Structure formats: C-alpha cells, structure tokens
Amino acid sequence: MQTVKNVLASSIIASLSFFSVANAETKVEDFVVPDLVQEAQHKVASKRITAWFSRSHYKKVHLDDELSAKIYDRYLRNLDYNKAYLRLPI
C-alpha cells in the first residue's frame, strides 16, 4: 500500500512539474493587454462605493475609560495569546 502511495505521489509531482515547465515556455510578449475604456456605469459605481465607505466604514464611538480599558485588555490578551512570555493572568 505504501508503494502505491509513493508511486502515485511521484507521478503527480512529475506531471505537475511537466505542466509547469510547459507553461513556463509561454512568452510575455505573446500576452496582449486589452485597452480598457471607462463606461458610464463605472462613474455611478465609484460614487456609490465612495459614499458607502464614507458612511459605513468607520463607526463613531465615544472613547471613554471603560472602552479604553476593554481595548487595552484585549490588546494584552492578543499580544501573547499562548502566554509564552507574559505568564500572569490578565
């Protein structure tokens, strides 16, 4: 069974390397980049996306002592998650 797995793995690796070498022979000069033209829908889409980010990207939160303490505690917990360096409980 182990021999079958080794043969299968070897054949897969050989075929992948063959296809990668075959694809590597494609020249960059053969690739043609199409000329892109702005369409009317792009203007509308960019305005909608910009408006969405300006309204929804950041949530306005009042930063007080309680929230600051929560942020600091979360930072310390995530700083050394496995407690490899900071051994004291938070």
PyMOL commands that set and color helices and strands:
alter all, ss='L'
color gray80, all
select helices_A, chain A and resi 2-24+28-30+40-56+65-79
alter helices_A, ss='H'
color red, helices_A
deselect
rebuild
show_as cartoon
